[in-house]
Amino acid sequence: MRKMKKTDHPTTIDNKPSAHALPSHLARRRAVQAFFFFLFRTSAFINAAALFLVGYFVISNGYSVISWDFLSKPPTDSMTKGGIMPAIIGTFYLSAGAILIALPVGVASAIYMNEYARKGRVLRIIRFGINNLAGVPSIVFGLFGLAFFCIVLKTGVSLIAGALTLAALTLPVVIGATEEALKAVPDTYREASLALGATKWQTIYRVVIPTALPEILTGAILGLGRAAGETAPIMFTAAVYFTPILPSSIFDEVMALPYHIYVLATAGINIAETRPLQYGTALVLIVLVCGMNLFAIIVRSRMRKKLKG
Amino acid sequence: MQQSGRQLSEVSIKTVFFIIALASITTLLLISLFLFLEGLPVLKSVSLKQFIFGNLWYPTDEPPLFGAFPLIVASGCVTALSALFSVPLGIMTAIYIAEIANKKVAEIVKPTVETLASLPSVVVGLFGMVVVAPFLQRVFNIPVGLNLFNASLMLGFMAVPTICSISEDAINSVPDSLREASLALGATRFETIVKIVLPAGASGIATAVILGMSRAIGETMVVLMVAGGAAIVPYSIFDPVRPMPATIAAEMAEAPFRSEHYHALFAIGIVLFVFTFIFNLTADVLATRFKKKQLGG
């Protein structure tokens, strides 16, 4: 038996090769391991390199464009010169509006699921809705926003239609983050409050939410970043090439950073001439979005440590 | 009396939360409702078979032709090709983070991957247009750099974070006792990973792969900017293509309200929605099975 197996590679069953075979077998197995570990390490490195490349590309091309005028002036000369101020404001309004809508709804949903609901069919259906909503393509959100908000609710192409569409898209993000936050609150907190005679709602309102609040807000920032970076959902619902005026009502059209980049890069009058503007806008967008993400990641890890200690 | 009033308000608070918690599923239902309301009228101008298997997409011709086959094939090709990059890369990175890297390195690699996920797609599209396209043209000596291959490459990197983080969760949830048993029998760490950890986490990793592909097929800006935009069935990986999301995004602005073209674009939205829905449903089933297995074993 052993002789037969020894001749070829060792199997998991017969894992005791004879004394002679041991060194070469072991060496080969170690070599295989070294090779694959190198491969794993390389793939992690490739991801980092990809991020670095994109970051370097945007920063090295974009930084020379950034100036106070670029950030504070509207575009001029058919968008071939000037700044991006209306797009910054537009993106701010859109993402802030989206979070103002998604945060209360998302937090309430998460509270129901984590604090009230019992395991069962209802919870499964709700979770099914969230998981699938998270998987809906962003362009389909755009179609939905166009058909429902712009046309049926008669908002037209407007700030509010864009904010509502983005709110639908960020809802799963907010719910997920809030659920994590609520789960991180130790059950002993709840039990102590209930034992003191507080009702369930008093416990949630006075104990659970305040404890989880920093992490919930972190989730809100993540949602904000997600909403700010999206293009497809606002293409038909809120964004326009160019508007010289800032939105004065929620029914106005707006400019937005991601859409501005897309238009300049693909449909502008002179694509090559506006390259610097594209890079500058991309840099502002990346700093905004990645900055918010980084901030959220750092705050979250601090909070976790604090809650533990 | 006071007690019952308190109970009543507790019950009504719970009801309010329950109603709000239905927002997600309601939104999902509204999305499908409006897609079908605006998309199904396309069947007045073409049959279902013509729409799905028709080879010619000339929506502005007279009479217009709505054969979405090249668009569906393009989406399929782009997604499949991108999976060739993203699946090995995502899973191997997950293995590295979960099994090999020491804590300090892992704490750097993980946020890096998370940041990769947060890159706005329009910026990735710009990168593909300006950097990758000319690079591909030079290296492969091809006439256009905006093509299926370029789009797949960009999409691949956008799907990696999804695949990586979900696979990592799956790997981490494999109990240590299994690893220890394998190592104690004399297996190397690599053998333990391949023969014990990966099979034990297989359905979790499969979930990761499917969700990553779902992300890739629905991604819009990248395929809009770098796929080339030709509505043809590709013969080579360097052919320009026009996947479904790109078609909707590019043409909706010029499609007159409730015209045949407008309805046809919503119908493409239905096809796309159905694709991602099936992906997500499969992922859901696999994830549930994985959880059950974890609890049972």
Chai-1 contact restraints between the chains, C-beta under 6 A:
chainA,res_idxA,chainB,res_idxB,connection_type,confidence,min_distance_angstrom,max_distance_angstrom,comment,restraint_id
A,N15,B,L185,contact,1.0,0.0,6.0,A-B,restraint_1
A,N15,B,G186,contact,1.0,0.0,6.0,A-B,restraint_2
A,R29,B,T188,contact,1.0,0.0,6.0,A-B,restraint_3
A,Q33,B,T188,contact,1.0,0.0,6.0,A-B,restraint_4
A,Q33,B,F190,contact,1.0,0.0,6.0,A-B,restraint_5
A,F36,B,F190,contact,1.0,0.0,6.0,A-B,restraint_6
A,F37,B,I100,contact,1.0,0.0,6.0,A-B,restraint_7
A,F40,B,M92,contact,1.0,0.0,6.0,A-B,restraint_8
A,F40,B,I95,contact,1.0,0.0,6.0,A-B,restraint_9
A,F40,B,Y96,contact,1.0,0.0,6.0,A-B,restraint_10
A,F40,B,I100,contact,1.0,0.0,6.0,A-B,restraint_11
A,R41,B,Y96,contact,1.0,0.0,6.0,A-B,restraint_12
A,S43,B,L89,contact,1.0,0.0,6.0,A-B,restraint_13
A,S43,B,M92,contact,1.0,0.0,6.0,A-B,restraint_14
A,S43,B,T93,contact,1.0,0.0,6.0,A-B,restraint_15
A,A44,B,T93,contact,1.0,0.0,6.0,A-B,restraint_16
A,A44,B,Y96,contact,1.0,0.0,6.0,A-B,restraint_17
A,A44,B,V109,contact,1.0,0.0,6.0,A-B,restraint_18
A,N47,B,T93,contact,1.0,0.0,6.0,A-B,restraint_19
A,N47,B,V113,contact,1.0,0.0,6.0,A-B,restraint_20
A,A48,B,T112,contact,1.0,0.0,6.0,A-B,restraint_21
A,A50,B,F157,contact,1.0,0.0,6.0,A-B,restraint_22
A,L51,B,T112,contact,1.0,0.0,6.0,A-B,restraint_23
A,L51,B,L116,contact,1.0,0.0,6.0,A-B,restraint_24
A,V54,B,F127,contact,1.0,0.0,6.0,A-B,restraint_25
A,F57,B,F127,contact,1.0,0.0,6.0,A-B,restraint_26
A,F57,B,V131,contact,1.0,0.0,6.0,A-B,restraint_27
A,V105,B,I20,contact,1.0,0.0,6.0,A-B,restraint_28
A,V105,B,A23,contact,1.0,0.0,6.0,A-B,restraint_29
A,A108,B,F17,contact,1.0,0.0,6.0,A-B,restraint_30
A,A108,B,I20,contact,1.0,0.0,6.0,A-B,restraint_31
A,S109,B,I20,contact,1.0,0.0,6.0,A-B,restraint_32
A,S109,B,A21,contact,1.0,0.0,6.0,A-B,restraint_33
A,I111,B,F17,contact,1.0,0.0,6.0,A-B,restraint_34
A,Y112,B,F17,contact,1.0,0.0,6.0,A-B,restraint_35
A,Y112,B,F18,contact,1.0,0.0,6.0,A-B,restraint_36
A,Y112,B,A21,contact,1.0,0.0,6.0,A-B,restraint_37
A,Y116,B,K14,contact,1.0,0.0,6.0,A-B,restraint_38
A,Y116,B,F17,contact,1.0,0.0,6.0,A-B,restraint_39
A,I126,B,A21,contact,1.0,0.0,6.0,A-B,restraint_40
A,G129,B,S24,contact,1.0,0.0,6.0,A-B,restraint_41
A,G129,B,I25,contact,1.0,0.0,6.0,A-B,restraint_42
A,G129,B,L28,contact,1.0,0.0,6.0,A-B,restraint_43
A,I130,B,S24,contact,1.0,0.0,6.0,A-B,restraint_44
A,N131,B,D284,contact,1.0,0.0,6.0,A-B,restraint_45
A,N132,B,L28,contact,1.0,0.0,6.0,A-B,restraint_46
A,N132,B,N280,contact,1.0,0.0,6.0,A-B,restraint_47
A,L133,B,S24,contact,1.0,0.0,6.0,A-B,restraint_48
A,L133,B,T27,contact,1.0,0.0,6.0,A-B,restraint_49
A,L133,B,L28,contact,1.0,0.0,6.0,A-B,restraint_50
A,G135,B,S214,contact,1.0,0.0,6.0,A-B,restraint_51
A,G135,B,T276,contact,1.0,0.0,6.0,A-B,restraint_52
A,G135,B,N280,contact,1.0,0.0,6.0,A-B,restraint_53
A,P137,B,G218,contact,1.0,0.0,6.0,A-B,restraint_54
A,P137,B,L272,contact,1.0,0.0,6.0,A-B,restraint_55
A,P137,B,T276,contact,1.0,0.0,6.0,A-B,restraint_56
A,S138,B,T220,contact,1.0,0.0,6.0,A-B,restraint_57
A,I139,B,T220,contact,1.0,0.0,6.0,A-B,restraint_58
A,I139,B,P245,contact,1.0,0.0,6.0,A-B,restraint_59
A,I139,B,I248,contact,1.0,0.0,6.0,A-B,restraint_60
A,I139,B,A249,contact,1.0,0.0,6.0,A-B,restraint_61
A,V140,B,G269,contact,1.0,0.0,6.0,A-B,restraint_62
A,V140,B,F273,contact,1.0,0.0,6.0,A-B,restraint_63
A,L143,B,F266,contact,1.0,0.0,6.0,A-B,restraint_64
A,L143,B,G269,contact,1.0,0.0,6.0,A-B,restraint_65
A,F144,B,I31,contact,1.0,0.0,6.0,A-B,restraint_66
A,F144,B,F34,contact,1.0,0.0,6.0,A-B,restraint_67
A,A147,B,F34,contact,1.0,0.0,6.0,A-B,restraint_68
A,A147,B,E38,contact,1.0,0.0,6.0,A-B,restraint_69
A,F148,B,F34,contact,1.0,0.0,6.0,A-B,restraint_70
A,A168,B,T27,contact,1.0,0.0,6.0,A-B,restraint_71
A,L171,B,S24,contact,1.0,0.0,6.0,A-B,restraint_72
A,T199,B,E10,contact,1.0,0.0,6.0,A-B,restraint_73
A,W201,B,E10,contact,1.0,0.0,6.0,A-B,restraint_74
A,W201,B,I13,contact,1.0,0.0,6.0,A-B,restraint_75
A,G229,B,P120,contact,1.0,0.0,6.0,A-B,restraint_76
A,T231,B,V122,contact,1.0,0.0,6.0,A-B,restraint_77
A,T231,B,M221,contact,1.0,0.0,6.0,A-B,restraint_78
A,A232,B,T220,contact,1.0,0.0,6.0,A-B,restraint_79
A,A232,B,A249,contact,1.0,0.0,6.0,A-B,restraint_80
A,F236,B,M252,contact,1.0,0.0,6.0,A-B,restraint_81
A,P258,B,P120,contact,1.0,0.0,6.0,A-B,restraint_82
A,P258,B,V122,contact,1.0,0.0,6.0,A-B,restraint_83
A,I261,B,V122,contact,1.0,0.0,6.0,A-B,restraint_84
A,Y262,B,V122,contact,1.0,0.0,6.0,A-B,restraint_85
A,A265,B,L126,contact,1.0,0.0,6.0,A-B,restraint_86
A,A282,B,V123,contact,1.0,0.0,6.0,A-B,restraint_87
A,A282,B,L126,contact,1.0,0.0,6.0,A-B,restraint_88
A,L285,B,P120,contact,1.0,0.0,6.0,A-B,restraint_89
A,I286,B,V123,contact,1.0,0.0,6.0,A-B,restraint_90
A,V289,B,S118,contact,1.0,0.0,6.0,A-B,restraint_91
A,V289,B,P120,contact,1.0,0.0,6.0,A-B,restraint_92
A,C290,B,T115,contact,1.0,0.0,6.0,A-B,restraint_93
A,C290,B,S118,contact,1.0,0.0,6.0,A-B,restraint_94
A,N293,B,S118,contact,1.0,0.0,6.0,A-B,restraint_95
A,I297,B,P111,contact,1.0,0.0,6.0,A-B,restraint_96
